[in-house]
Amino acid sequence: MDIGIKENIVAIVTINKDIVSSSSAPIFYAENEEQRERVALLIAKTTRGMVHDLEIGTYIIVRH
């Protein structure tokens, strides 16, 4: 079953340098949690996306 989630992920913002994506979404690496949150919110605002916390040091921005 293909629900098309890959097309809805706008960006990935993480402090985890080991994260590598096979999707087409760009990955933004932040230096700390404060920068990660700020970058995620700015990307969400400019793309009309929603920020979701994966609780592994990573946010994804998704357009619903």
C-alpha positions in Angstrom: 0.0 0.0 0.0 1.5 3.3 -1.1 0.2 6.3 0.8 2.5 8.9 -0.7 4.2 10.0 2.5 7.5 10.6 0.7 5.9 13.3 -1.4 4.6 15.1 1.7 7.9 15.3 3.6 9.3 18.8 2.9 12.5 18.6 4.9 14.3 16.8 7.7 16.1 18.7 10.4 18.4 16.8 12.8 21.3 17.1 15.2 22.2 13.4 14.4 25.0 13.4 11.9 24.4 9.7 11.2 21.0 10.3 9.6 21.0 9.6 5.9 17.9 9.8 3.9 17.0 7.8 0.8 14.1 10.1 0.1 14.1 13.2 -2.0 13.6 15.5 1.1 16.6 17.7 2.0 18.4 17.1 5.3 19.4 20.1 7.4 22.0 19.3 10.1 21.8 21.6 13.2 24.6 22.1 15.7 22.3 22.0 18.7 18.7 21.6 19.8 18.0 25.3 19.8 19.2 25.7 16.2 17.3 22.5 15.2 14.1 24.0 16.5 14.6 27.4 14.9 15.5 26.0 11.5 12.5 23.6 11.5 10.1 26.4 12.4 11.5 28.7 9.7 11.2 26.0 7.1 7.7 25.1 8.2 6.6 28.8 8.0 8.0 29.3 4.5 6.6 26.0 3.1 3.3 26.0 5.0 4.3 22.7 6.6 3.9 21.2 10.0 6.8 20.2 12.3 6.7 16.7 13.8 9.2 15.6 16.5 10.5 12.1 16.0 12.1 12.2 19.5 15.4 11.0 18.2 17.0 14.4 17.7 15.1 14.8 14.5 12.2 16.9 13.2 10.4 16.3 9.9 8.5 19.0 8.2 5.4 17.6 6.5 2.8 19.2 4.3 -0.6 17.6 5.0 
